[in-house]
């Protein structure tokens, strides 16, 4: 092996706004007090390559302030000025090997996290395997978690198989997606969670006169309808499910890396603010 050199890229992000009744734990039983939030972060990404063709990367982030998750109306809490080490990875003809203590998502679900993953391509199939070493955690599912993903596209149909093995048992999902034409796509999935009945879901999405529509229905009596529309520079979304729970949001690019975001849901949670990318 020869000597290696590395490049460092620095990026930043910031946000400021107001929130009301935001969930602190993904349920309506714990709600953060109304108030103003702001946060800022700096991300350092280091990349390089060895003389024999192996590329490598590592990341470090420093965050301070209070954050909300606009994707699920959650108040994430105080960052406390913490610095965190991100993933360290190596990529070559062998594939990509990634190390990140409890920072790699389970490939089947986000119920557990992993420490190491390996990704490669075998012919037309993309394969990824992730594993939790478990030496620094007493959580049984984390300590024994392994997950995998295999995906391929054949004759315009995309197939994805994912699975997870934890102390709770084995879970697996097979999903299919197909674009009927430029505007209409259909999907189907069968999902078997460890210890539960399998669930079959079908869905379709289309765009009609500038309005995007996505619907899905499952044999366990659950369904979702999501709408999207862009007008006057604002991207508007609305979603509702079988519980009559709904969410509505609006985003607009302000230029110069700034974006306005606002949202409200059926549980009287709301947020409005501006995020910045540097």
Secondary structure as UniProt FT lines:
FT   STRAND          4..20
FT   TURN            28..29
FT   STRAND          35..50
FT   TURN            51..52
FT   STRAND          55..69
FT   TURN            70..73
FT   STRAND          74..78
FT   TURN            80..81
FT   STRAND          82..92
FT   TURN            93..94
FT   STRAND          95..105
FT   STRAND          113..122
FT   TURN            123..124
FT   STRAND          125..131
FT   TURN            135..136
FT   HELIX           140..143
FT   STRAND          146..154
FT   TURN            155..156
FT   STRAND          157..166
FT   TURN            167..168
FT   STRAND          169..179
FT   STRAND          185..192
FT   TURN            194..195
FT   STRAND          199..208
FT   TURN            209..210
FT   STRAND          211..218
FT   TURN            219..220
FT   STRAND          223..231
FT   TURN            232..233
FT   STRAND          234..241
FT   TURN            242..243
FT   STRAND          246..255
FT   TURN            256..257
FT   STRAND          258..265
FT   TURN            266..267
FT   STRAND          270..277
//
